[in-house]
Amino acid sequence: MATISVPIGERQTQSMPHWTEYFRWTVDHKIIGVQYGVTAFVFFLVGGALAMLIRWELLTPALDTMASGTAYNQLFTIHGTIMIFLFVIPMWGAFGNYLIPLQLGAGDMAFPWLNAFAFWLIPPAGILVIMGYFVGQAEAGWTAYPPLSTLFSGDGQTLWAMGAHLLGFSSILGSINFLVTILNMRPEGMSIWKMPLFCWAQMATSTIAVMATPFLAGALTLMLLDRVGGTSFFDATQGGDVLLWQNVFWFYSHPAVYIMILPGMGVLSEVLSVHSRKPIFGYRMIGLSSMAIAIVGFFVWAHHMFTSLQPELRIPFMVTTMIIAVPTGIKIFSWIGTLWGGKIRFTSAMLFSLGFLSMFVIGGISGVMLAAIPFNYQVHDTYFVVSHFHFVLFGGAVFAIYSGLYHWFPKVTGRMLNETLGRIHFVLTYLGFFFTFFPMHMAGMLGMPRRVAVYAPELQTWNVIISIFSFILGISTFVFVGNAIWSVARGRRAGANPWRALTLEWATTSPPPAWNFDEPPIPFEDPYGYGTDAATAYLDAIDRTFGVPEPPRPNITGGNSPEALPSPAGD
Amino acid sequence: MATTQHQQSSNSATFGISLVSIIIFGVAMVIFGLVIGGVFTAKILPEQASEQAIATDGLFQVLLTIGSMVFFLVQGLLLISVIRFRHRPNDVTDGPNIHGNVTLEIVWTIIPSAIVVVLAILSYVVWQSNSAPQDQPNFVNGEPITINARGQRFAWTFEYVTNVELPAEEAGAVTVQNDGEESAPEMVSFTTNELHAYAGQNIELQMQTADVIHSFWIPAMRVKQDLLPGKETTIRFTPIATEEGFPYTTLQGPFDLLLEENGTRETRSFGDSTQLIVRVIGEESGGNLTRVQLDTGLQALVDSNLIGPKYARYRLNCAELCGGGHGEMYSYLIVHPDEESYLAAFYDGRVDAVLNPPADPILQGERAITAYACAGCHTLDALGWSGMTGPALNGIGDRAGGRAGSTGVSNGAEYIVQSIRHPQDYYVPGYNGVIMPVHDSTDDNTNTYMSQSDLIGIVAYLCSQTASGDITDSTCGLESWQAENNTLTDPAAVISELQALSDPYQE
């Protein structure tokens, strides 16, 4: 193979927009993507801080840190709301916004103005939700079951509902934009079966969001009317029905779980293939299983209601819930098939994807256990459930978010994240995460309900273990924050395609210019066609056009790890 | 396995899996699953104290075994992959250009589908046997009784409607006569804060909530059911005798405890009215002393003759978020070893107290107060309450007079009457925004009804709660409140004085 000795070209040193651009109304999808991402990450830090307070309170079985039970309830209410509506969902909006046009070789989203509008709904909505905390009495949990949320909570609950309403609106607008972009703006030569799997995942996600989120809007509207309009949709004494809320809310909120995890699965499909230098195993099955999850996901909602639903309706939902494990299993086995026989690079991005695989499977197993109704009776609304959904949403979504951040940070900023700090971050997060959430299974089975500040004294040992590791998990976040801040200013120059990946976002400078591509890019015949001479030639051509990454600097901390980059061919 | 062999033959250079290694991996996976399922099922679940628990735990063992195998399979393959297929330094080639394997993909679709179908069928069978109506529910003395569970922020109350007929004249006194129709004989009913049962009794609770959604959960029984506003829900379970037996007992005052704390021993005496629930550990000193454990975890020695009838006790939680005191909304299920001890230690005494009510309003109130959801929010050591949402009731008899002065009512007793009836108008400083419901003695159709006789008893009982234990220290300011040997000398006069104070109902 030919030795490549292209100097770092001028086109490679494209710089990021001036920082003030990020505080402006703009229709550039890349700036909007960063706006989404940074906003979501700030909310992640806020939500994480609330989680630390929750764990601090739970160090003892009595109510001591917080002033009252209601104050404690507000903590987890806002923690859950922020993490779901203001962190995970907008964070996938960030990835979708930044990457979908680039992966499709397009200049921008289909509706750039709508894109900006959808983003700018988020900050006011976040302010409303957080104001709800300070106004007080938004204490009904993120699920906001009436009548606690309607007849017994204070004005904070109204602000909470308005904030959630706006966020749902933003999510619908963003998803419509993704769908139209994906279906209409693919370049010539890229059929839907040649599309990167991240786009497949976003297509499935957006389909769910467009179909399900209006139900959340409906439920929230009824709640707001009950709270301020004098209606009684959920007031049993006036002929209302509390199960109405549960049904409609979960008809959105169960699919919303897939809104939060499917894009992560898309990230995984990209990262695992690129960093093991091997085509994705079973492309069609991965793409189709995303759609299968999206569809079956609409028929499982009442498994959240096994202790409240009419008994005769419980069985059908158990069956559908168990079925949804099958497409998820297909993905997991396909990813292992991808790794098998590859040349696995232990980059930080890859470590987090491997972490996802090993942690998410635990969430999947506990999910099937939860579907078994007799066992569900024991663990419904306990720490077992808390553990389950954190394995899915932290072990799944957050690990995928970190993986994606390490993977695409070079594209966004033009600079590499520090790999040594990345590994420290991974090890702390992985261990902190596992030992925070795994013991919660036991606490739940042994008798700890969720959402309590006062619990049986014999459960204190478990809770102390959980809290200690949760603090480690909390600290690990700052390793990443420090790394990102340092790297954005001082990190190694990434070049256009530091991972030698075949998808189109890498066939332009880092960061990409306005309108992304100076010339219309030609997609490689197969987005995951690693291991062929044609692929090597295609990647070499990109390197020749845009230049190669700055080599690692051994004297600077972290720059000296040999696996930090896949060796460019012909070195 | 056959398909993996297919992989081997088609890509032997890459996959290089021998049949032997597949078999070794498979056997290890099965052993891992069986060991985890076998060893940990019992360890990570609470005591198996109901018939339903046996079936549920059997299902969980299957789930855990299969889940552990899946865990082993995925983590094992992952670990093998990252070790075997790690990037070697100076290797600049890419991995093989393999895009999939249809047979393999079919296999990993079909096998999980088959597993979940089996699990669904198994779960259905267990569900049906656990939730089906049982024979002879709530049988006491050979006849069914009705047990109504009521959730109210933040306490549980259990109403027993017995199969004992209330004498006609008594029934007339408490029944609202409606349109002169001949009504069925009135049954004796009583209400408790704890749920009582005996081993082998099929329990069926009719459950209603007074306010928000609650959820009835006894971890040791493996059952859970929500209480929904506007609906009545049912839960069924059958407590059984467990290997741990019936270790709890109630020490009835007066008694002395030899407390062991940090290696030192200290004798503490408890007075007449004390009831202390302890867990019996075993006899010592040749059977004269018995080692017991308190709820606080401290151990103590007590005279073996004081150990009364024993029972099992299981925590009963609220599992659905119901507000600030959600974590404090717990009670206990008391399981007596057999029906005789259930009758002797619990049932007969409660029925008798309804048929032959004590003359002393303090004793009446002690019973009556447990029929209301006070325990969830208030602390009252004499009854073992530890709620934190509302002000503590310990020593309320000492403070009532002072509070009367600052709230402008005539005396301490009236202050207590008014703050039960209109809690919102009588905030204790620091407890603004109280969620305690009003109590109304005029309309027994409301779920905030408290009969005037209950109210009188409860006020008398609270007036008697002084820090010194001497009821004459009470600051309630009742003229007839005279005592001898710490007992009211003229209970009837106290009742009529309280009657005048609480009558008519003041808006």
Chai-1 contact restraints between the chains, C-beta under 6 A:
chainA,res_idxA,chainB,res_idxB,connection_type,confidence,min_distance_angstrom,max_distance_angstrom,comment,restraint_id
A,L63,B,M388,contact,1.0,0.0,6.0,A-B,restraint_1
A,S68,B,G324,contact,1.0,0.0,6.0,A-B,restraint_2
A,G69,B,G324,contact,1.0,0.0,6.0,A-B,restraint_3
A,G69,B,G325,contact,1.0,0.0,6.0,A-B,restraint_4
A,T70,B,G324,contact,1.0,0.0,6.0,A-B,restraint_5
A,G141,B,L321,contact,1.0,0.0,6.0,A-B,restraint_6
A,Y145,B,I213,contact,1.0,0.0,6.0,A-B,restraint_7
A,P147,B,V212,contact,1.0,0.0,6.0,A-B,restraint_8
A,P147,B,P229,contact,1.0,0.0,6.0,A-B,restraint_9
A,L148,B,V212,contact,1.0,0.0,6.0,A-B,restraint_10
A,A236,B,P229,contact,1.0,0.0,6.0,A-B,restraint_11
A,A236,B,G230,contact,1.0,0.0,6.0,A-B,restraint_12
A,V242,B,L228,contact,1.0,0.0,6.0,A-B,restraint_13
A,V242,B,P229,contact,1.0,0.0,6.0,A-B,restraint_14
A,R277,B,D94,contact,1.0,0.0,6.0,A-B,restraint_15
A,R277,B,G95,contact,1.0,0.0,6.0,A-B,restraint_16
A,K278,B,G95,contact,1.0,0.0,6.0,A-B,restraint_17
A,P279,B,N97,contact,1.0,0.0,6.0,A-B,restraint_18
A,P279,B,H99,contact,1.0,0.0,6.0,A-B,restraint_19
A,F281,B,G100,contact,1.0,0.0,6.0,A-B,restraint_20
A,G282,B,G100,contact,1.0,0.0,6.0,A-B,restraint_21
A,G282,B,E105,contact,1.0,0.0,6.0,A-B,restraint_22
A,M285,B,E105,contact,1.0,0.0,6.0,A-B,restraint_23
A,T307,B,S215,contact,1.0,0.0,6.0,A-B,restraint_24
A,T307,B,K224,contact,1.0,0.0,6.0,A-B,restraint_25
A,T307,B,Q225,contact,1.0,0.0,6.0,A-B,restraint_26
A,T307,B,D226,contact,1.0,0.0,6.0,A-B,restraint_27
A,S308,B,D226,contact,1.0,0.0,6.0,A-B,restraint_28
A,I315,B,Y124,contact,1.0,0.0,6.0,A-B,restraint_29
A,V319,B,A120,contact,1.0,0.0,6.0,A-B,restraint_30
A,M322,B,V116,contact,1.0,0.0,6.0,A-B,restraint_31
A,M322,B,A120,contact,1.0,0.0,6.0,A-B,restraint_32
A,A325,B,V116,contact,1.0,0.0,6.0,A-B,restraint_33
A,V326,B,P112,contact,1.0,0.0,6.0,A-B,restraint_34
A,V326,B,S113,contact,1.0,0.0,6.0,A-B,restraint_35
A,G329,B,P112,contact,1.0,0.0,6.0,A-B,restraint_36
A,I330,B,T109,contact,1.0,0.0,6.0,A-B,restraint_37
A,F333,B,W108,contact,1.0,0.0,6.0,A-B,restraint_38
A,I336,B,L77,contact,1.0,0.0,6.0,A-B,restraint_39
A,L339,B,S81,contact,1.0,0.0,6.0,A-B,restraint_40
A,W340,B,S81,contact,1.0,0.0,6.0,A-B,restraint_41
A,G341,B,T14,contact,1.0,0.0,6.0,A-B,restraint_42
A,G341,B,G95,contact,1.0,0.0,6.0,A-B,restraint_43
A,G341,B,P96,contact,1.0,0.0,6.0,A-B,restraint_44
A,G342,B,F85,contact,1.0,0.0,6.0,A-B,restraint_45
A,G342,B,G95,contact,1.0,0.0,6.0,A-B,restraint_46
A,K343,B,H87,contact,1.0,0.0,6.0,A-B,restraint_47
A,K343,B,G95,contact,1.0,0.0,6.0,A-B,restraint_48
A,I344,B,V82,contact,1.0,0.0,6.0,A-B,restraint_49
A,I344,B,F85,contact,1.0,0.0,6.0,A-B,restraint_50
A,I344,B,R86,contact,1.0,0.0,6.0,A-B,restraint_51
A,I344,B,H87,contact,1.0,0.0,6.0,A-B,restraint_52
A,R345,B,H87,contact,1.0,0.0,6.0,A-B,restraint_53
A,L357,B,L78,contact,1.0,0.0,6.0,A-B,restraint_54
A,S358,B,Q75,contact,1.0,0.0,6.0,A-B,restraint_55
A,S358,B,L78,contact,1.0,0.0,6.0,A-B,restraint_56
A,V361,B,V74,contact,1.0,0.0,6.0,A-B,restraint_57
A,I365,B,G67,contact,1.0,0.0,6.0,A-B,restraint_58
A,I365,B,V70,contact,1.0,0.0,6.0,A-B,restraint_59
A,M369,B,L63,contact,1.0,0.0,6.0,A-B,restraint_60
A,A372,B,L63,contact,1.0,0.0,6.0,A-B,restraint_61
A,A372,B,S123,contact,1.0,0.0,6.0,A-B,restraint_62
A,I373,B,S123,contact,1.0,0.0,6.0,A-B,restraint_63
A,I373,B,W127,contact,1.0,0.0,6.0,A-B,restraint_64
A,P374,B,T56,contact,1.0,0.0,6.0,A-B,restraint_65
A,P374,B,L59,contact,1.0,0.0,6.0,A-B,restraint_66
A,P374,B,V126,contact,1.0,0.0,6.0,A-B,restraint_67
A,P374,B,W127,contact,1.0,0.0,6.0,A-B,restraint_68
A,P374,B,N130,contact,1.0,0.0,6.0,A-B,restraint_69
A,F375,B,L59,contact,1.0,0.0,6.0,A-B,restraint_70
A,F375,B,F60,contact,1.0,0.0,6.0,A-B,restraint_71
A,Y377,B,V223,contact,1.0,0.0,6.0,A-B,restraint_72
A,Y377,B,K224,contact,1.0,0.0,6.0,A-B,restraint_73
A,Q378,B,R222,contact,1.0,0.0,6.0,A-B,restraint_74
A,H380,B,K224,contact,1.0,0.0,6.0,A-B,restraint_75
A,D381,B,A319,contact,1.0,0.0,6.0,A-B,restraint_76
A,D381,B,E320,contact,1.0,0.0,6.0,A-B,restraint_77
A,M442,B,I44,contact,1.0,0.0,6.0,A-B,restraint_78
A,M445,B,I44,contact,1.0,0.0,6.0,A-B,restraint_79
A,M445,B,L45,contact,1.0,0.0,6.0,A-B,restraint_80
A,L446,B,P46,contact,1.0,0.0,6.0,A-B,restraint_81
A,G447,B,P46,contact,1.0,0.0,6.0,A-B,restraint_82
A,G447,B,P219,contact,1.0,0.0,6.0,A-B,restraint_83
A,P449,B,N317,contact,1.0,0.0,6.0,A-B,restraint_84
A,P449,B,A319,contact,1.0,0.0,6.0,A-B,restraint_85
A,R451,B,L321,contact,1.0,0.0,6.0,A-B,restraint_86
A,V452,B,H326,contact,1.0,0.0,6.0,A-B,restraint_87
A,V452,B,G327,contact,1.0,0.0,6.0,A-B,restraint_88
A,A453,B,G327,contact,1.0,0.0,6.0,A-B,restraint_89
A,V454,B,G327,contact,1.0,0.0,6.0,A-B,restraint_90
A,V454,B,E328,contact,1.0,0.0,6.0,A-B,restraint_91
A,A456,B,R315,contact,1.0,0.0,6.0,A-B,restraint_92
A,Y530,B,D94,contact,1.0,0.0,6.0,A-B,restraint_93
A,G531,B,D94,contact,1.0,0.0,6.0,A-B,restraint_94
A,G531,B,G95,contact,1.0,0.0,6.0,A-B,restraint_95
A,G531,B,P96,contact,1.0,0.0,6.0,A-B,restraint_96
A,G531,B,N97,contact,1.0,0.0,6.0,A-B,restraint_97
A,T532,B,N97,contact,1.0,0.0,6.0,A-B,restraint_98
A,P562,B,P89,contact,1.0,0.0,6.0,A-B,restraint_99
A,S567,B,V92,contact,1.0,0.0,6.0,A-B,restraint_100
A,A569,B,V92,contact,1.0,0.0,6.0,A-B,restraint_101
A,D571,B,V92,contact,1.0,0.0,6.0,A-B,restraint_102
